[in-house]
Amino acid sequence: MIEIFKTYKKTEPQSNININEILKSIDSNSSFENNSIEKVTRDIFESLDEITINDESKRRYCEKLVGYRYIDEIKDIQTGRIVSWIHRRKPPRLVCGAIVMNIKFTDLGIYIICKFLSNYGNMVQIKFDDMLIYQKMTPDEELILATNSYLQK
């Protein structure tokens, strides 16, 4: 899994990164503190054990989810960010490319309101408990994870 991540995330270093600003943006409650690329990758891989898919499909999903992190708690979802999801109970299909617009708490459960990037901006409402949800990481978050991975070695 780590090799897949490294293969797909080869980029040129940016010279205009302000490390101090990135570090300030991480508060003590951040899900990135003491986290690493390896753990994020492992979380995605293990989350796919919740659905019935073969190893080839699991590998394909993992490749498509490079740059994402698995969201297992509603507090980790951020509005304005791109998400992908897989329904836990229906035949597995990775749905990609929607922006979180709002989170709605109802008597029937927690719903995430998303707007698709394609399909003319159609909106969809997904039930948090029925989905495996993955949120796209920002370059800053990926840098933090890479730094943590390096420091943990």
C-alpha positions in Angstrom: 0.0 0.0 0.0 2.8 2.4 0.8 4.3 1.8 -2.6 1.0 2.7 -4.3 0.9 6.0 -2.3 4.5 6.9 -3.1 4.0 6.0 -6.8 1.0 8.3 -7.2 2.2 11.2 -5.1 5.5 12.0 -6.7 5.5 15.8 -7.1 8.0 18.6 -7.3 8.8 20.2 -4.0 7.3 23.7 -3.6 9.6 26.5 -2.4 6.7 28.7 -1.2 5.5 26.5 1.6 5.4 28.2 5.0 6.0 25.4 7.5 5.2 27.6 10.5 1.7 28.4 9.1 1.1 24.7 8.5 2.2 23.8 12.0 -0.1 26.5 13.4 -3.0 25.1 11.5 -2.8 21.8 13.4 -4.4 22.1 16.8 -4.1 19.5 19.6 -7.4 17.8 18.5 -6.3 17.3 14.9 -6.7 13.8 13.5 -3.3 14.4 11.8 -1.3 14.7 15.0 0.8 11.6 15.5 -0.6 10.1 12.3 1.4 8.9 9.3 1.0 8.0 5.7 1.3 4.4 6.6 -1.6 4.6 9.2 -3.9 6.5 6.8 -3.2 3.9 4.1 -3.8 1.1 6.6 -7.1 2.7 7.7 -8.3 2.8 4.1 -7.3 -0.8 3.5 -8.9 -2.0 6.7 -12.1 -0.1 6.1 -12.6 -2.0 2.9 -12.8 -5.2 5.0 -16.3 -4.0 6.0 -17.7 -4.7 2.5 -17.5 -7.9 0.5 -15.1 -7.4 -2.4 -12.3 -9.4 -4.0 -8.6 -8.6 -3.6 -8.4 -7.1 -7.1 -11.3 -4.7 -6.4 -9.8 -3.8 -3.0 -6.5 -2.9 -4.8 -8.3 -0.8 -7.4 -10.2 1.1 -4.7 -7.0 1.7 -2.7 -5.3 3.1 -5.8 -8.3 5.4 -6.4 -8.3 6.6 -2.8 -4.6 7.7 -2.7 -4.7 11.2 -1.3 -7.8 10.5 0.8 -8.3 9.5 4.4 -11.0 7.3 5.9 -13.5 9.1 8.0 -14.9 7.0 10.8 -16.2 9.9 13.0 -18.5 12.7 11.9 -16.3 15.3 13.7 -13.6 14.6 11.1 -15.7 15.7 8.1 -15.1 19.2 6.9 -17.4 21.2 4.7 -16.1 22.5 1.4 -13.9 19.4 1.0 -14.1 16.6 -1.6 -15.4 13.2 -0.5 -15.8 9.8 -2.0 -17.9 6.9 -0.5 -18.9 3.3 -0.8 -22.3 2.1 0.4 -21.9 -0.5 3.2 -25.0 -2.6 2.4 -25.5 -2.3 -1.4 -23.3 -3.8 -4.0 -19.9 -2.0 -3.6 -19.3 1.0 -5.9 -16.9 3.8 -5.2 -18.6 7.2 -5.8 -16.1 9.9 -6.4 -16.1 13.7 -6.7 -18.6 15.5 -4.4 -18.1 18.5 -2.2 -19.4 18.4 1.4 -21.9 21.3 1.6 -23.6 20.7 4.9 -24.1 18.1 7.7 -27.6 17.5 8.9 -28.5 15.9 12.2 -32.0 14.3 12.2 -34.0 11.8 14.2 -33.2 9.3 11.5 -29.5 9.8 11.6 -26.7 12.0 10.4 -26.8 13.1 6.7 -24.1 14.7 4.7 -25.3 17.0 1.9 -22.9 16.9 -1.1 -22.7 18.6 -4.5 -21.2 16.6 -7.3 -18.4 18.1 -9.2 -19.9 16.7 -12.4 -23.5 16.0 -13.4 -24.3 19.7 -13.6 -23.8 20.1 -9.8 -26.5 17.8 -8.7 -26.9 17.5 -4.9 -27.1 14.2 -3.0 -27.8 13.4 0.7 -25.9 10.4 2.1 -26.5 8.8 5.5 -23.2 8.8 7.4 -23.8 5.4 9.1 -24.6 3.6 5.8 -21.4 4.7 4.0 -17.6 4.2 4.1 -16.6 7.8 3.6 -13.2 9.1 2.4 -12.2 12.8 2.4 -9.6 14.2 0.1 -6.6 15.6 2.0 -5.1 19.0 1.3 -1.4 19.3 0.3 -0.7 20.7 3.8 -2.3 17.6 5.4 -0.2 15.3 3.1 2.9 17.2 4.1 2.2 16.8 7.8 1.6 13.0 7.3 4.8 12.7 5.3 6.7 14.6 8.0 5.2 12.4 10.8 6.1 9.3 8.8 9.7 10.5 8.4 10.0 11.3 12.1 8.6 7.9 13.2 11.3 6.0 11.3 
